[in-house]
């Protein structure tokens, strides 16, 4: 079955709702509107090495998961790839690249 067309922002809201339904505590990083060269642009304000950090950090003891949300066809940035590699190298830490087409699988894994 073909995945429905859904924007990344809507998809993230759906995923946050699912996580809360399953009892996860959710930390969500949202983009902020800033002015750059007189233009409105949207950026996630991070300091230090935070660029590329996952959209969500979720906890449901004893589990900790980091979730990067992407619309269908979305790709990881080089910084997001670095975070994925670091997080997946840590025993016990879960990492998910979540797309709308993964919804049924995510429901099972995050239950």
N, C-alpha and C positions, 0 to 999 in steps of 0.2 A: 504494500500500500504506500502510495506517495505521501510524504510528510506535508502537512498544511504549510502554506506560506505564512510565516510569522516573523515580525521584527524582533531584533535582539532584546529590546527593552521589554516587550510583551512576554517573550520567552523567559526572561529572567524573573519577571513577576510570577509567572506560572510555576517556575521551579521553586521560588521562595515559598509560595503557598503550599506546594507539595512537601517541602522540607518541614515547614511548621506543622502540617497535618501529621507527619511522621515523628514529631517530637524533637526535631533538631533546633538548636540555638543558632541563629544565622547572623553573620556579620557581612554586610553588603557594602561594596564600594561603588558609589555613584559618581557620574561625571558632573563637573561644575562648569557653568558658563563663565568664561573669562574673555577679556579683550586682548587681542594680539594684533598689532599693527592696525588698530582701529576696527577690527572685525571681531564679531562674536564667534568664539570657538569653544568646543567642549573638551575638557581634559579631566582626568582623575588626578586630583592633587596628592602626589606622593612625595616623600622626602627620601634622602639617602638612596638605597638601591631598590626602592619600591616600584619603579616603572616596570610594568608588565605583570605585576602581582595579579593573582586570580580575582575574579569578580566577587566570589563568595568564599568565606571561610566558615565552616559549619562544624558544630560539636554536638555529639550525642554520646556521652561516655559509655563505653571506653573508646569511641571512634572520633577521629578528627579527619575532616576532608576539606580539600581545596578544590573549588569548582570554577572552571573557566567556561563562560557561556558564549556561544556563537550561533548566529543565525545559520541556516543551511548555506553551505558554500563559504562560510566565514573561515578565515585562516589565522593561525597564530602569528603574532609579530616575533621578531628575533628575541626580544626581551621576554615574551611569554614562553618561548621555547626554553630559554635558560631556566626560568622558574619551574617549568614542567620537569626538566631534567634534575634539578636540585631536589624538588619535592618527591619525585618517584625514587630517588636514591635513599630516602629516609625510611627505614623499616617502620611499619605500622601506620604511616601516613598515607591516606587515600587521595588520589588526584583523579579528577574527571574532566574531560573536555565534553561539555554537554551541548548537544544540538537537538532541535525539536524531533528529529527522526529517532533519537535515542530515548524518547519519553518512556516507553514501556519497559525498556531495559533499566532505566534509572529508577523507575518505580520499584522494581524488584531489588536492586542493589541498595537503595537508600531506605528501605522499609525498616 
